[in-house]
């Protein structure tokens, strides 16, 4: 079964910009907020995706992601109960890992988060100097939570 193992950190400074390989705009919304089966729809610059995520245990959870036509993703975003999250994602290479740096816009403007996906929970990685506090276990920083309680309302 496909697993997502992810750690999440706040950004301490702009040092990450030196390693940017590419970026993409994301709009994503949620069709289900149930913690045992979150259902997300995402529209990027060029693609659409439907993602089902299971309950997080430790740093891991089941994840099923399917590419869908971009116009269908746009239509599904309109079906979401809450406005979609908007962010620009930068893909940043550092010491053999690819980091995803999310710079949020709209209701979550001001929030900057870096994520790394790992192959196992105890996988070691070199921590970039631009990382701040780890927030992996803080539910407020999950994208589904940010769509319900935006960063500007904290």
C-alpha positions as CSV (number, residue, x, y, z in Angstrom):
1,X,0.0,0.0,0.0
2,X,1.4,3.4,-0.9
3,X,2.6,5.3,2.2
4,X,3.4,9.0,2.8
5,X,6.1,9.6,5.4
6,X,6.6,13.3,5.8
7,X,8.3,15.8,8.1
8,X,7.3,19.5,8.1
9,X,9.3,22.5,9.2
10,X,8.9,26.3,9.4
11,X,11.2,28.4,7.2
12,X,13.9,30.3,9.1
13,X,15.3,32.4,6.2
14,X,15.5,32.7,2.5
15,X,18.5,30.4,2.0
16,X,16.3,27.9,0.3
17,X,16.0,30.1,-2.8
18,X,19.5,29.2,-3.9
19,X,18.5,25.5,-4.5
20,X,15.2,26.0,-6.3
21,X,14.8,23.7,-9.3
22,X,11.3,24.6,-10.3
23,X,8.0,25.9,-8.9
24,X,4.2,25.5,-9.4
25,X,1.1,27.2,-8.2
26,X,-1.3,25.0,-6.3
27,X,-5.0,25.4,-5.4
28,X,-6.3,22.6,-3.2
29,X,-9.5,21.9,-1.4
30,X,-11.0,19.2,0.6
31,X,-14.1,17.1,-0.1
32,X,-13.8,15.2,3.2
33,X,-12.1,16.2,6.4
34,X,-12.6,12.9,8.2
35,X,-9.1,12.2,9.8
36,X,-9.4,8.5,8.8
37,X,-10.0,9.4,5.1
38,X,-9.2,12.9,4.0
39,X,-10.1,13.5,0.3
40,X,-8.2,16.3,-1.4
41,X,-8.5,17.8,-4.9
42,X,-5.6,19.8,-6.3
43,X,-5.1,21.9,-9.4
44,X,-1.6,22.9,-10.4
45,X,-0.4,25.0,-13.3
46,X,-0.8,22.0,-15.6
47,X,-2.5,19.1,-13.9
48,X,-5.3,18.0,-11.6
49,X,-5.1,15.4,-8.8
50,X,-7.4,13.6,-6.5
51,X,-5.8,12.3,-3.3
52,X,-7.1,10.1,-0.5
53,X,-5.1,10.0,2.7
54,X,-5.6,7.7,5.6
55,X,-5.1,8.3,9.3
56,X,-1.7,9.5,10.3
57,X,0.2,7.2,12.7
58,X,3.5,8.6,13.8
59,X,4.8,10.3,10.6
60,X,3.2,7.8,8.2
61,X,-0.2,7.4,6.5
62,X,-1.7,5.6,3.5
63,X,-1.9,7.9,0.5
64,X,-3.5,7.2,-2.9
65,X,-3.1,9.9,-5.5
66,X,-4.6,9.9,-9.0
67,X,-4.0,12.4,-11.8
68,X,-7.3,13.7,-13.2
69,X,-8.0,16.2,-16.0
70,X,-7.3,19.8,-15.0
71,X,-10.8,21.0,-15.8
72,X,-12.3,18.2,-13.6
73,X,-10.0,19.3,-10.7
74,X,-11.3,22.9,-11.2
75,X,-14.9,21.7,-11.1
76,X,-14.3,19.6,-8.0
77,X,-12.6,22.6,-6.2
78,X,-16.0,24.4,-6.6
79,X,-17.7,21.5,-4.8
80,X,-15.5,22.0,-1.7
81,X,-17.2,23.4,1.4
82,X,-14.4,25.8,2.2
83,X,-12.3,28.0,-0.1
84,X,-9.2,26.3,-1.6
85,X,-5.8,26.8,-0.1
86,X,-3.5,28.8,-2.5
87,X,0.3,28.4,-2.5
88,X,3.3,28.4,-4.6
89,X,5.4,25.3,-4.2
90,X,9.1,25.4,-4.8
91,X,11.1,22.2,-5.3
92,X,14.5,22.6,-3.6
93,X,17.4,20.1,-3.8
94,X,19.6,19.7,-0.7
95,X,22.1,17.0,0.1
96,X,20.4,14.2,-1.8
97,X,16.8,15.1,-0.9
98,X,14.1,17.1,-2.6
99,X,12.4,19.6,-0.3
100,X,9.0,21.1,-1.1
101,X,8.8,24.7,0.1
102,X,5.3,26.1,0.3
103,X,4.8,29.9,0.3
104,X,1.1,30.4,1.1
105,X,-1.1,33.0,-0.4
106,X,-4.6,34.3,0.4
107,X,-6.0,33.5,3.9
108,X,-2.7,31.7,4.8
109,X,-0.4,34.5,3.5
110,X,2.7,34.8,5.7
111,X,3.0,31.1,6.3
112,X,6.1,29.4,4.9
113,X,6.6,25.7,5.4
114,X,9.2,23.1,4.1
115,X,8.4,19.4,3.8
116,X,10.5,16.4,3.1
117,X,9.1,13.0,2.1
118,X,11.1,10.1,3.4
119,X,11.2,6.4,2.6
120,X,11.0,5.4,6.3
121,X,10.3,7.3,9.5
122,X,13.9,6.9,10.9
123,X,15.6,8.0,7.6
124,X,18.4,10.4,8.2
125,X,18.7,13.6,6.2
126,X,20.9,16.7,6.3
127,X,19.0,19.6,7.8
128,X,19.3,22.7,5.7
129,X,20.4,25.9,7.5
130,X,17.2,27.6,6.4
131,X,14.9,25.3,8.4
132,X,13.3,26.5,11.5
133,X,11.1,24.7,14.1
134,X,9.7,21.3,13.2
135,X,5.9,21.3,13.1
136,X,5.3,17.7,11.9
137,X,3.1,16.8,14.9
138,X,1.3,20.1,15.0
139,X,-2.1,19.6,13.3
140,X,-2.6,23.3,12.8
141,X,0.0,23.2,10.0
142,X,-1.8,20.4,8.0
143,X,-3.3,21.7,4.8
144,X,-6.7,20.4,5.7
145,X,-6.6,22.3,9.0
146,X,-5.4,25.5,7.2
147,X,-8.4,25.3,4.9
148,X,-10.7,25.3,8.0
149,X,-8.8,27.7,10.2
150,X,-6.5,29.9,8.1
151,X,-3.2,31.1,9.4
152,X,-4.5,34.7,9.4
153,X,-7.0,33.7,12.1
154,X,-4.5,32.2,14.6
